[in-house]
């Protein structure tokens, strides 16, 4: 059965290790090897530019039917690689975790697009983008850095990740109530 596993690598070396895996591991063993990214706006030399950053630094993902053969092949990769698991073996992402990742990133591209939203009182409303419908997962918003911090259940635990979020307006509850 085709399943996705998480490989821990040295942070900052994800691309190099991904290329090594694609070069060293037999093509018939790995269906997909990917590093998820997210888009955000950053101020560079006084101008806002759309850039990409790693969604889960220090990790890449391998989709395979034969994790044992992939594990043996990873021994030939001349860099730190560690398949996540426990004493009982390697643990694939659960179906709901993979569906959530697919919904945010989309198969193929594996990049979370920038979302847009508004703040009404203490409520965050996402008006466009992949975070629409996931407002309950948002733990914190940094309006200046244009980031949302969301809780993501993966690797058997809850991990807080950053994604791009542009807040286009903010209204107090009194302004909202007065306009009705």
C-alpha positions in Angstrom: 0.0 0.0 0.0 1.3 3.5 -0.9 2.2 5.5 2.2 4.1 8.6 3.1 6.9 8.6 5.6 8.8 11.4 7.2 12.6 11.6 6.9 14.5 13.8 9.3 17.5 15.6 7.8 19.8 18.4 8.9 18.0 21.7 8.7 19.0 23.7 5.7 20.1 20.5 3.8 16.6 19.4 2.7 17.1 20.1 -1.0 20.5 18.5 -1.2 19.3 15.3 0.6 16.1 15.2 -1.6 18.4 15.3 -4.7 20.6 12.6 -3.3 17.6 10.4 -2.5 16.3 10.9 -6.1 19.7 10.0 -7.4 20.6 7.0 -5.2 17.3 5.4 -4.3 15.8 3.3 -7.1 13.0 5.1 -9.0 10.6 2.2 -8.6 10.9 2.5 -4.8 9.9 6.1 -4.4 6.6 7.4 -5.8 7.2 11.0 -4.5 9.9 12.7 -2.5 9.0 16.2 -1.5 9.7 19.2 0.7 6.6 21.2 1.5 7.0 25.0 1.3 4.8 28.0 2.1 4.5 31.4 0.4 4.7 34.6 2.4 5.4 38.3 1.7 8.7 39.7 3.0 10.0 43.1 2.8 13.2 43.0 0.8 15.1 46.3 0.1 12.0 48.3 0.9 9.6 46.3 -1.4 7.1 43.5 -0.5 8.0 40.3 -2.4 6.5 36.9 -2.4 9.0 34.3 -1.2 8.9 30.6 -0.3 10.2 29.0 2.9 10.2 25.4 4.2 6.9 24.4 5.9 8.6 21.8 8.2 12.4 22.6 8.3 14.5 19.6 8.9 12.1 17.1 7.3 11.3 15.8 3.9 8.6 13.3 2.9 8.9 10.0 0.9 5.9 8.2 -0.5 6.6 4.5 -1.1 5.1 1.0 -1.1 8.3 -0.6 0.4 9.7 1.4 3.3 12.1 -1.3 4.3 13.9 -1.1 0.9 13.9 2.7 1.1 15.4 2.5 4.6 18.2 0.3 3.3 18.8 2.6 0.3 19.0 5.6 2.7 22.1 4.1 4.3 23.8 4.8 0.9 22.9 8.6 1.1 26.1 10.4 2.3 24.1 12.7 4.7 22.2 12.4 7.9 18.8 10.8 7.2 16.5 9.3 9.8 13.1 7.8 9.1 10.7 8.7 11.9 9.2 5.8 13.8 9.3 4.0 17.1 10.5 0.6 18.3 7.7 -1.1 16.4 8.9 0.2 13.0 8.5 3.3 10.8 5.3 5.2 11.2 3.6 6.5 8.0 1.5 9.6 8.1 -2.1 8.8 8.9 -4.6 9.1 6.1 -6.2 12.3 7.8 -2.7 13.9 8.1 -1.9 13.2 4.5 -5.3 14.5 3.4 -4.7 17.7 5.4 -1.3 18.2 3.8 -2.7 17.5 0.3 -5.5 20.0 0.9 -3.0 22.7 2.0 -0.3 22.1 -0.5 -1.8 20.2 -3.4 -0.1 17.2 -4.9 2.7 18.0 -7.3 3.5 21.6 -6.2 3.6 21.0 -2.4 3.5 24.7 -1.6 1.0 26.4 0.7 -0.2 29.6 -1.1 -0.6 32.8 0.8 -4.0 33.3 2.4 -6.0 36.5 3.0 -8.2 37.4 5.9 -9.8 40.0 8.1 -9.9 40.4 11.9 -13.2 41.3 13.4 -12.8 41.9 17.1 -10.9 38.8 18.3 -12.2 36.6 15.4 -10.0 35.8 12.4 -12.0 35.3 9.1 -10.1 33.8 6.2 -11.5 35.2 2.9 -9.2 33.5 0.4 -6.5 30.9 0.2 -5.8 27.4 1.6 -6.4 28.4 5.3 -10.1 29.1 4.5 -12.1 26.7 6.7 -9.1 26.1 9.0 -9.5 29.3 11.1 -9.9 27.2 14.3 -6.3 25.9 13.9 -4.8 29.4 13.9 -3.1 30.0 17.3 -1.4 33.3 16.6 -1.2 35.9 13.8 1.8 38.2 13.3 0.4 41.0 11.1 3.8 42.7 10.7 5.5 39.5 9.4 2.3 38.4 7.5 2.3 35.0 9.2 -0.2 32.7 10.9 0.9 30.1 13.4 -1.2 27.0 13.1 -1.3 23.7 15.0 -0.7 20.7 12.7 -1.0 17.2 13.9 1.9 15.2 12.4 4.6 12.9 13.4 2.4 11.6 16.2 2.3 15.0 17.9 1.0 18.5 17.5 3.5 20.8 15.8 3.1 24.6 15.3 4.0 25.7 11.8 4.1 29.0 10.1 2.1 29.9 6.9 1.6 33.1 5.0 -1.4 35.2 5.9 -2.2 38.8 4.8 -4.7 40.6 7.0 -6.3 43.1 4.7 -8.4 44.8 7.3 -9.1 44.9 11.0 -12.3 46.0 12.6 -13.3 46.3 16.3 -16.4 44.5 17.4 -18.1 47.9 18.1 -17.5 49.0 14.4 -19.0 45.7 13.3 -22.0 45.9 15.6 -22.6 49.6 14.7 -22.7 48.8 11.0 -25.5 46.2 11.3 
